[in-house]
Amino acid sequence: MRTQVAIIGAGPSGLLLGQLLHKAGIDNIVIERQSGDYVLGRIRAGVLEQITMDLLEQAGVAQRAHAEGLPHDGFELLFKGERHRIDMHKLTGGKRVMVYGQTEVTRDLMAARAAAGLNTVYEASNVSLHDFDSQQPRVRYEKDGVQHEITCDFIAGCDGFHGVARASVPASAVQLYEKVYPFGWLGVLADVPPVGEELIYANTPRGFALCSMRSHTRSRYYLQVPSDDKVENWTDTLFWEELARRLDPAARERLVTGPSLEMSIAPLRSFVAEPMRFGQLFLAGDAAHIVPPTGAKGLNLAASDVGYLSSAFIEHYRERSQAGIDHYSARCLSRIWKAERFSWWFTSLMHRFPETGEFGQKIQEAELDYLVNSEAASTSLAENYVGLPMKL
Ligand SMILES: Cc1cc2nc3c(=O)[nH]c(=O)nc-3n(C[C@H](O)[C@H](O)[C@H](O)COP(=O)(O)OP(=O)(O)OC[C@H]3O[C@@H](n4cnc5c(N)ncnc54)[C@H](O)[C@@H]3O)c2cc1C
């Protein structure tokens, strides 16, 4: 088999890249280790920046997000028992975010790919990458016990943190930066109306909590838990009781509980691999970087990488220009490190750190007080939350 771009991974990065390239007339094949249903069963991100919405638009898959998504103009910070609204729409001169689940983005991209008759290989095992330092890279995989090989011009490694693409690069060619946090997020998805119209980020002496949503009838809640905690230690009742303790009285009053559709613990990590290009192999999304989910940057960064990468390939095929390809890694990393900084800062501000004690809590509360009372500080928070421009 031959294609122009072989894409490893059918998460949001791989599928969005495939769709943008297809729109530009560039042939591509997506090779995914799991089944389509498995990919759709993963409950992850839910807040889309305008840049991500623009890319979905460009890919021709934004209709349902516009119809069913919830545009948000602000969010709330809860500390010392009181909520304070950050009006990001006002502070950023009219920008907002869209609440629309990653699962739905993936579903829309899969549907568009199927409708266009594009080749996606699900349940591919033993995927391996070869000769990406030459002009004739190859991808091999096994499907139903049969070996296959794809030759291509480029390989896009969109296969997440545990994928094969980054692991195929010699260790001496890549520099890794990592910070692991001593806690995780226990998440619950439930078909109950959200506690508020907007997201609530809570800093409490009992630990962080986030009240988020997927629609007017489906809520996503999170609690900070120690990194060695297990889902088996929790029941729905224990979760709702602990969430209620971390809310202010008015929110606690409004909290509607119900059976969880999903409960899981996500570890928190900051991670960057540099560079993101190795000859004809390009990393995008979680394959190259991870942010802690505070600030909702993971999916959005994956989308902006794909924005740069699709433009680079389009420039290459249409204009025979190498410029986008040569600048891909530096362009992405400049934006990624700013989002890494923001996600690390927001995580540090909102969570309880075992080692900092009551002094740490007082410092956080002082900074939060400053944030909500200083227009300069609120503006900086809002500007980062809605997403920095692609060209900065
Ligand atoms: C539990 C969890 C919760 C999260 N919550 C949030 C959140 O609330 N907000 C937020 O902004 N971000 C969140 N994120 C981050 C966000 O979901 C990711 O940034 C986003 O999924 C990145 O998309 P991706 O396509 O790059 O990677 P992925 O979504 O990981 O997709 C990679 C794909 O590659 C496939 N793959 C892996 N290895 C191979 C292989 N060897 N061969 C072929 N295919 C392979 C995988 O099966 C997968 O389908 C969360 C992430 C996790 C793990």
The ligand as an SDF file (V2000), in Angstrom:
LIG
                    3D

 53 58  0  0  0  0  0  0  0  0999 V2000
   -7.9640   10.1420   31.5020 C   0  0  0  0  0  0  0  0  0  0  0  0
   -7.7120   11.4240   30.7480 C   0  0  0  0  0  0  0  0  0  0  0  0
   -8.4970   12.5580   31.0080 C   0  0  0  0  0  0  0  0  0  0  0  0
   -8.2770   13.7400   30.3230 C   0  0  0  0  0  0  0  0  0  0  0  0
   -9.0460   14.8450   30.5930 N   0  0  0  0  0  0  0  0  0  0  0  0
   -8.8020   15.9940   29.9410 C   0  0  0  0  0  0  0  0  0  0  0  0
   -9.5440   17.1660   30.1980 C   0  0  0  0  0  0  0  0  0  0  0  0
  -10.4320   17.1720   31.0380 O   0  0  0  0  0  0  0  0  0  0  0  0
   -9.2280   18.2900   29.4960 N   0  0  0  0  0  0  0  0  0  0  0  0
   -8.2370   18.3160   28.5450 C   0  0  0  0  0  0  0  0  0  0  0  0
   -7.9950   19.3350   27.9100 O   0  0  0  0  0  0  0  0  0  0  0  0
   -7.5270   17.2350   28.2720 N   0  0  0  0  0  0  0  0  0  0  0  0
   -7.7990   16.0820   28.9340 C   0  0  0  0  0  0  0  0  0  0  0  0
   -7.0760   14.9990   28.6490 N   0  0  0  0  0  0  0  0  0  0  0  0
   -6.0920   15.1240   27.6020 C   0  0  0  0  0  0  0  0  0  0  0  0
   -6.7290   14.9360   26.2200 C   0  0  0  0  0  0  0  0  0  0  0  0
   -7.7090   13.9350   26.2920 O   0  0  0  0  0  0  0  0  0  0  0  0
   -5.6030   14.5750   25.2730 C   0  0  0  0  0  0  0  0  0  0  0  0
   -4.7440   15.6770   25.2170 O   0  0  0  0  0  0  0  0  0  0  0  0
   -6.0860   14.1980   23.8660 C   0  0  0  0  0  0  0  0  0  0  0  0
   -6.7420   12.9680   23.8970 O   0  0  0  0  0  0  0  0  0  0  0  0
   -4.8800   14.1100   22.9250 C   0  0  0  0  0  0  0  0  0  0  0  0
   -5.2820   13.5530   21.7170 O   0  0  0  0  0  0  0  0  0  0  0  0
   -4.2890   12.6670   20.8730 P   0  0  0  0  0  0  0  0  0  0  0  0
   -5.0610   12.2920   19.6590 O   0  0  0  0  0  0  0  0  0  0  0  0
   -3.0010   13.3620   20.7140 O   0  0  0  0  0  0  0  0  0  0  0  0
   -3.9740   11.3790   21.7670 O   0  0  0  0  0  0  0  0  0  0  0  0
   -4.9490   10.2140   22.2030 P   0  0  0  0  0  0  0  0  0  0  0  0
   -6.3210   10.7150   22.4340 O   0  0  0  0  0  0  0  0  0  0  0  0
   -4.2510    9.5050   23.3050 O   0  0  0  0  0  0  0  0  0  0  0  0
   -5.0170    9.2650   20.9390 O   0  0  0  0  0  0  0  0  0  0  0  0
   -3.9350    8.4530   20.5400 C   0  0  0  0  0  0  0  0  0  0  0  0
   -4.4640    7.2610   19.7750 C   0  0  0  0  0  0  0  0  0  0  0  0
   -3.3580    6.4730   19.3390 O   0  0  0  0  0  0  0  0  0  0  0  0
   -3.6550    5.1120   19.5560 C   0  0  0  0  0  0  0  0  0  0  0  0
   -2.3980    4.3560   19.6860 N   0  0  0  0  0  0  0  0  0  0  0  0
   -1.5770    4.2690   20.7550 C   0  0  0  0  0  0  0  0  0  0  0  0
   -0.5350    3.4680   20.4980 N   0  0  0  0  0  0  0  0  0  0  0  0
   -0.6860    3.0390   19.2300 C   0  0  0  0  0  0  0  0  0  0  0  0
    0.0650    2.1820   18.3970 C   0  0  0  0  0  0  0  0  0  0  0  0
    1.1860    1.6060   18.8360 N   0  0  0  0  0  0  0  0  0  0  0  0
   -0.3600    1.9580   17.1430 N   0  0  0  0  0  0  0  0  0  0  0  0
   -1.5180    2.5470   16.6950 C   0  0  0  0  0  0  0  0  0  0  0  0
   -2.2780    3.3510   17.4440 N   0  0  0  0  0  0  0  0  0  0  0  0
   -1.8690    3.6040   18.6960 C   0  0  0  0  0  0  0  0  0  0  0  0
   -4.4730    5.1090   20.8340 C   0  0  0  0  0  0  0  0  0  0  0  0
   -5.2670    3.9390   20.9500 O   0  0  0  0  0  0  0  0  0  0  0  0
   -5.3220    6.3610   20.6420 C   0  0  0  0  0  0  0  0  0  0  0  0
   -6.5410    6.0980   19.9890 O   0  0  0  0  0  0  0  0  0  0  0  0
   -7.2620   13.8120   29.3400 C   0  0  0  0  0  0  0  0  0  0  0  0
   -6.4950   12.6920   29.0660 C   0  0  0  0  0  0  0  0  0  0  0  0
   -6.6830   11.5050   29.7680 C   0  0  0  0  0  0  0  0  0  0  0  0
   -5.8100   10.3120   29.4800 C   0  0  0  0  0  0  0  0  0  0  0  0
  1  2  1  0
  2  3  1  0
  2 52  2  0
  3  4  2  0
  4  5  1  0
  4 50  1  0
  5  6  2  0
  6  7  1  0
  6 13  1  0
  7  8  2  0
  7  9  1  0
  9 10  1  0
 10 11  2  0
 10 12  1  0
 12 13  2  0
 13 14  1  0
 14 15  1  0
 14 50  1  0
 15 16  1  0
 16 17  1  0
 16 18  1  0
 18 19  1  0
 18 20  1  0
 20 21  1  0
 20 22  1  0
 22 23  1  0
 23 24  1  0
 24 25  2  0
 24 26  1  0
 24 27  1  0
 27 28  1  0
 28 29  2  0
 28 30  1  0
 28 31  1  0
 31 32  1  0
 32 33  1  0
 33 34  1  0
 33 48  1  0
 34 35  1  0
 35 36  1  0
 35 46  1  0
 36 37  1  0
 36 45  1  0
 37 38  2  0
 38 39  1  0
 39 40  1  0
 39 45  2  0
 40 41  1  0
 40 42  2  0
 42 43  1  0
 43 44  2  0
 44 45  1  0
 46 47  1  0
 46 48  1  0
 48 49  1  0
 50 51  2  0
 51 52  1  0
 52 53  1  0
M  END
$$$$
